[in-house]
Amino acid sequence: MYDELTLREHLALTIDVYGLNEETAWQRATSLLHTFRLDNKLDWFPTHFSKGMRQKVMIVMAFITDAPFFIIDEPFLGLDVIAVNDLLTLIDARKATGTSFLLTTHVLTTIENHADQFIYLRDGQVAAQGAAQDFATLVPDMQPNEVN
């Protein structure tokens, strides 16, 4: 994010850079801003945002696009429980329309009911991979709340 641009200007820049239809993109943005409780922050600069608010802004900027595939690194960091649930709902809705996601996370319990496939890394190497429902079987030595 650019410290000298407001949230509104960040959204306008995203719309311009991706060549999005302005009306459609602003409709999406308005809905997403409301979902993530940022709709009254359009004229704020990033220096006034908390870590969680910055994360939400990045999510909104990404999801106003029509990308068929998202790569999202640690999307839950800094988010409150409500925002995590909102993001998971958004991901599930986009998956239902054919959008694909590659997420990295250390918070396995958050994503386990939303993933179709998984790749488990240990010490930088693939330790297991497969269908999400097979995770516990394929990674039996992992404790339920283990963070690697």
N, C-alpha and C positions, 0 to 999 in steps of 0.2 A: 504494500500500500504506500501511497505517496502522502507524506505529511502535509503537503501544501494543497491537497485536494479534499473537498468535502465528500461526504458519502454520496450525495447527489452527483457530484462531478465524477466520482469513481464509477458509478452506474452508467452515466452518459458515456464515459470513455470505453467501458466494456461494450456497450451497445454499438458504438462507432467502430471499434477495432474488429469486432466480430461481424459487422455488417448486418446487424439484426434489424428487423422491422421495428421501428421505434414504438409504435402504438402497442404492439403485442408484447415487446420487451418491457415497457413501462407497466403494462397490466400485470405481467408476471412479477416484476420487481415490487410493485405495490402489495401484491398478495404475500410474497415472501417476506417483505419488510414487516408486514403485520404479523405473520406467523412467528418471526424471530424477535418481535417486539422492538423493532428499530424504526418504525414508521414515523416517530417523532424526532429522529436523529439525522434527518437528511442534510441539514446544514452544519453538522458537527464535523470537525477535523479528526483524523485518526489519533492524534495526540491525546484526545479526550476519551478515547475508547479503552475499556478494559481488555485484557487478553481474550476473554470470551466474546466480547462484542466484536473484536477484530476477526475472530474466527467466524462469527455469524456473517459479517460483511463479506468475507471471502466465499462463504457458502452461497449467499444471495447472488454475488457476481457470477459464480460458476453456474448456478441453476437457472439464470435467466436465459442461458444459451440453449440451443437445441442439440447439444453434443450427444452423439450416440454412445459415447464411452467416456467415463470419468475415471481418472486415477487420483485418489485422495489419500494423502499421507496423514495418519493420526487425526482424523476428523473430529474426534470427541474431546481432544485436549482443550481445557479451558471452558468447556460448555457446562452449563448447569443441567440438572436432570431433565427439566422441561425441554430445553433446547436439544438435548440428545434424543429424546423421544420425537420431537418435531423433525429432526434430521432423519431419523430412521423411518418415519412415516413418509417423508419426502422421497427417500431412496426407494422404499417399497413401491410407491406410486409410480416413480419413473421406471423401475424394473418392470412393472406391469405393462408399460407401453413399449418395452423392448430395449430400453437403455441398459447398458452394461456398466458394471462398477468393479474396480480393483481397489480395495481398501487395505491399508496397513494399519494395524492396531495392536496395542498391548492389552487392550481391554476386551478380552475374548468373550466374557459373559455378556457384554453389550451387543455384540454382533452375531452371536451364535444362532439366534433364531431368525436371522435375516440373510445369512449367507447361503449360497448354493454349493459353493466349492471352497476349499481352503488349501493353503500352502503354509505349513508350519516350519519356521526357520529356527535353528539352534546353532549358535556360534557361526552365523553367516552361511550355513549350509541347509539345504532342504532336508528336513528330518522326516517329514510326512506330508502327504497331500491326498486329497480325495473329496468325496461328498461331505458336506457339512455334518450330516447326521452320523457319519462314521468317525468323527473327530475323536471322541472318547475312546473308541476301540483302537484307532490308529496311533494315538498318543497316550497310551495307558499310564505312563510314568508321570504325567503332568497332574499337579494338584489342581483342584477346581478354581482357585483364585490365583494361580501362579502367574507371574508377570515375567516374561523373558525379554 
